[in-house]
Amino acid sequence: MFYLVLGFKEQKNSPLSPYPRFFAMSSQPPPSNNWTNSAEILRVISDHAPVGIIILNDHQILYTNEYFARKTGFSSSEILNFTTKSNLPFIHPDYVDQLNTKFRALQVAKEGTNLHFLSKGMRKNGDSFWMDLDTCVISYAGQRAILVKGLDITAQKQIEDVIQERNKRLTYIFQNAIDILVFLDNTGTILEVSPPITEITGYHPEELIGKKMQTIEHLAPQKKAILKTFITKILQRKKTVRFEFDILTKNGVLKTLEAVAGPVLHEGKVDAIYAIARDVTDKKVNLEKIRLTNNFLDLIIDNIPSVVGVKDAFTLTFLRVNKEMETLLGLPRTQILGKKTEDLFPQEYARQSTEEDHRILESKIPIESLVNVSTSQKVYHARKIPILDTKGHVQFILGIAEDVTSQRMTEQERQILLEKSIQLNDMKTNLLATASHELKTPLTPIYGWTQLLSSAKKQGKDINTMFDLEDFESMERNSEKLFKLINDILDVGRIEGGKLTLQQTNTDFGDLLEKALQATKYFANQKQIHIICEGKTRVLSVDQQRMEQVLVNLLLNAIKYSPSDTTVYVKMDHVRKNEQEQFRVRVIDSGFGFTSKELVGAFQPFAKMYTEQDQKKNIPGTGLGLFITRSVVEQHGGTLKLISKGINQGTTVEIRLPVNSPLQKKPHT
């Protein structure tokens, strides 16, 4: 800033003191004794100055310029009316005491005394701003006063605050980073190094600062030349480089550091070099252990006389195979790894294998099967085992296939006999367990009513007065339960023996559904369950008794395993599959649902034993219903599917029956 002071003609009756006629332009203000006689010159200069100027004494403001008025938002007349004996409104409240202290010091100082400091102002609209203040004791209009020059540095202060905050954060990161951070000048001399250097190497930062990186005596000799080369590359190419180097710790242990280093550019030139180094000693040791373990595992797998393959659970691609797999496919493992089953095996086996993989991912249960995995006639006993991670998720699928072609026939026969024996034994066990409970349930009230009737008859009592219709209906319902249980057990025997026969006739499916609804009405009313039927029925060629049995079983299950006051839907429609029309019936409830394990065993005889949910275990039933129902549906040439998303997610039972029999008629509503 320059001050230009010119001479003016003296004015008569002017309140200003006499002044010299001329001062030259200067970068410094005129001496204080000249200011005493130059008030008009000061006024002319200050009105055009790019700084705020005010002159004040101990009780009032004597002068202000336009710049200061604009910056504060107050008019010049408002500012001149403020008294310095009270707080000035253009001073921020937090800085009033600071300013008062400075001004008190200046009031007792000699002329020419200067004070320079930062303060905070307050605009008329309430906004604050920063001021760089330069104060001086002067003589103004014949009296002692204080000249204040103020420059608005708000923008500069905001930038400084941002820089300061950024530097604070960078310092925090530098001090708390887990990696070693190093800054070098463009000669490779260490300027700064972060605290982790002590934990990793034993050396304190001050032991390394000022040394050239490539000359540190604790570096392995062959690494010094490499470091020097990398530093030269950074300086010449101005690019980031990655490298490893070994360093001896203070206690003589050799450690390996993995580093990335790059240039800090200023105006296109390398001003400094940064480096970030991490201790990878343990990582390298662990990688070597993993490599040795993998080699050992490969040796074991390669010498297993069965076909072995490991798949990734997410992509279902092969990650590891053995020599037997190479022999089976006639391909080197480099052409097997990363491929899926459908890329390597015949279509039918690939489809079956992929379905098994998905079942394993869902159920986490191993699967065993006899398969033909190639175009040859060889048969393999295959096992698939889910390998879980620490969180219980399937991470890999291990497949092991053993060639059993030579022993297939005899083993297959033995296996069939064994499975039959096991199945019959399980059925006997379940039958006894079920009979002890399920037969007793309806027999108890029947036996009780029989005793009461017998006693009343012997005593000559009037049966009509002792029993009402509801009592006899109870006996009838329990007799029906007992009759149904015995029939179910007999049906299982017929199904297992292949002796279940059908008497098919053209039957309106709607009539069968109506009979089933009547048969289950009492049980639905007991739980206030509403059954809603939707869609079109039609005439089908079915065994009336057996198909009614199917519908009763499904409705009873939906009622038994649903909470009270809910709705069961029976939906009927027509679908096409493989160009063939099918009649579809879905029974949908919002009940207890099935777990994945329950779904697997749902169609087994006495499926009650597979129940996992406590809320279902206490519900009466033999677990024969779904087994009989599916067998009847399949004997009609149809299919039955059970769908449930999980516990308390409800269940959908879907039946599909063929409609292309010559006995069948067109559908009707």
HELIX and SHEET records of a PDB file:
HELIX    1   1 SER A   32  TRP A   35  1                                   4    
HELIX    2   2 ALA A   39  ASP A   47  1                                   9    
HELIX    3   3 GLU A   66  THR A   72  1                                   7    
HELIX    4   4 SER A   76  ASN A   81  1                                   6    
HELIX    5   5 PRO A   93  TYR A   95  5                                   3    
HELIX    6   6 VAL A   96  GLN A  107  1                                  12    
HELIX    7   7 THR A  154  ASN A  176  1                                  23    
HELIX    8   8 PRO A  196  THR A  201  1                                   6    
HELIX    9   9 PRO A  205  LEU A  208  1                                   4    
HELIX   10  10 MET A  213  THR A  215  5                                   3    
HELIX   11  11 PRO A  221  ARG A  237  1                                  17    
HELIX   12  12 THR A  281  ASP A  302  1                                  22    
HELIX   13  13 LYS A  323  LEU A  329  1                                   7    
HELIX   14  14 ARG A  333  GLN A  335  5                                   3    
HELIX   15  15 THR A  341  ASP A  343  5                                   3    
HELIX   16  16 GLN A  347  SER A  363  1                                  17    
HELIX   17  17 ARG A  408  THR A  434  1                                  27    
HELIX   18  18 ALA A  435  LEU A  439  3                                   5    
HELIX   19  19 LYS A  440  LYS A  458  1                                  19    
HELIX   20  20 ILE A  463  MET A  466  1                                   4    
HELIX   21  21 LEU A  469  GLU A  496  1                                  28    
HELIX   22  22 PHE A  509  GLN A  526  1                                  18    
HELIX   23  23 GLN A  544  LYS A  560  1                                  17    
HELIX   24  24 SER A  596  GLY A  601  1                                   6    
HELIX   25  25 ALA A  607  TYR A  610  5                                   4    
HELIX   26  26 ASP A  614  LYS A  617  1                                   4    
HELIX   27  27 GLY A  625  GLN A  635  1                                  11    
SHEET    1   A 5 ILE A  61  THR A  64  0                                        
SHEET    2   A 5 GLY A  52  LEU A  56 -1                                        
SHEET    3   A 5 GLN A 143  ASP A 152 -1                                        
SHEET    4   A 5 SER A 128  TYR A 140 -1                                        
SHEET    5   A 5 ASN A 114  MET A 122 -1                                        
SHEET    1   B 5 ILE A 190  VAL A 193  0                                        
SHEET    2   B 5 ILE A 180  LEU A 184 -1                                        
SHEET    3   B 5 LYS A 269  ASP A 279 -1                                        
SHEET    4   B 5 LEU A 254  HIS A 266 -1                                        
SHEET    5   B 5 VAL A 241  LEU A 248 -1                                        
SHEET    1   C 5 PHE A 318  VAL A 321  0                                        
SHEET    2   C 5 VAL A 307  ASP A 312 -1                                        
SHEET    3   C 5 VAL A 394  ASP A 403 -1                                        
SHEET    4   C 5 TYR A 380  LEU A 388 -1                                        
SHEET    5   C 5 ILE A 367  VAL A 371 -1                                        
SHEET    1   D 2 GLN A 504  ASP A 508  0                                        
SHEET    2   D 2 VAL A 539  ASP A 543 -1                                        
SHEET    1   E 5 HIS A 530  GLY A 535  0                                        
SHEET    2   E 5 THR A 567  LYS A 577  1                                        
SHEET    3   E 5 GLN A 580  ASP A 589 -1                                        
SHEET    4   E 5 THR A 651  PRO A 658 -1                                        
SHEET    5   E 5 THR A 639  ILE A 643 -1                                        
END                                                                             
